[in-house]
Amino acid sequence: MTVKPISTNEQAGNPGITHIATITHKDLTNTTAAAAQTLTIAPLKAGDMIVRVAWRIKSYFKNSADPAFNSDTMSVGDDGGVATHIAAAEVNGNAATPVRQGVSNTLVSYALANNLKVTFNSMAAKALDSLDQGEVEILFGVLRPAVLEEATAGTA
């Protein structure tokens, strides 16, 4: 998994987005069938706000040798809930109705330090580590009012 800030030009074309996380099937290492795996995308400081979360599939997740592995979902949340930002969506290419992308424009403020997380769920009798294809980009916007306040201190 890689997480990085997006450029100023990219931010101009995607209001409310400041960072991008790229997750591939190689990041999913849980060997237990029918089990979830949660990855921490970014630590959040007290006072931070998540202003927008979006995601897009670059290539669907699947096991190319096992078309019966036809369901794994992804949600985006935090320490308090796996779907605080994005409810679970089907991201398996063998599913009847996989979803390509999604967005949440719901502002979430954090009074205490927290973590932005993504959770992948596997289907019965299948383990996430057997996926051999898949890549998703999760785009998110972090607003840090405390940093803005510090930047403008003494400019009045």
ZIWO-V941873 format. One record per backbone hydrogen bond with DSSP energy under -1.0 kcal/mol. NH is the residue of the N-H (numbers start at 1). CO is the residue of the C=O. E is the energy in kcal/mol with one decimal. If there is no record, write none. Layout:
NH:CO:E ; NH:CO:E
This chain:
2:22:-1.9 ; 4:20:-2.3 ; 6:18:-2.6 ; 11:7:-2.5 ; 12:8:-2.0 ; 13:9:-1.3 ; 17:14:-2.0 ; 18:140:-2.5 ; 19:140:-2.7 ; 20:4:-2.7 ; 21:138:-2.9 ; 22:2:-2.8 ; 23:136:-2.7 ; 25:134:-1.9 ; 27:24:-1.8 ; 28:25:-1.2 ; 34:123:-1.1 ; 34:126:-2.6 ; 35:32:-1.1 ; 37:120:-2.4 ; 39:118:-2.8 ; 41:116:-2.9 ; 42:116:-1.5 ; 44:114:-3.1 ; 47:110:-3.6 ; 48:45:-2.3 ; 49:143:-2.1 ; 50:108:-2.6 ; 51:141:-2.0 ; 53:104:-2.3 ; 54:139:-3.2 ; 55:102:-2.5 ; 56:137:-2.1 ; 57:100:-2.9 ; 58:135:-2.5 ; 59:135:-1.8 ; 61:91:-2.3 ; 62:133:-1.4 ; 66:63:-1.9 ; 69:66:-2.0 ; 70:68:-1.6 ; 73:121:-1.2 ; 74:89:-2.1 ; 75:119:-2.1 ; 76:86:-1.7 ; 77:117:-2.5 ; 78:81:-2.6 ; 84:81:-1.0 ; 85:76:-2.3 ; 86:76:-2.4 ; 89:74:-2.0 ; 91:72:-2.6 ; 93:61:-2.2 ; 95:92:-1.6 ; 99:90:-3.1 ; 102:55:-1.9 ; 104:53:-3.0 ; 108:50:-2.2 ; 110:48:-2.7 ; 114:44:-1.9 ; 116:42:-3.2 ; 117:77:-2.5 ; 118:39:-2.4 ; 119:75:-2.7 ; 120:37:-2.7 ; 121:73:-2.5 ; 126:123:-1.6 ; 129:30:-2.1 ; 130:127:-1.7 ; 131:128:-1.8 ; 132:62:-1.7 ; 133:62:-1.3 ; 135:59:-2.9 ; 136:23:-2.8 ; 137:56:-2.6 ; 138:21:-3.1 ; 139:54:-2.9 ; 140:19:-2.1 ; 141:52:-2.3 ; 143:49:-3.0 ; 148:144:-1.6 ; 149:145:-2.6 ; 150:146:-2.1 ; 151:147:-2.2 ; 152:148:-1.6 ; 155:152:-1.8
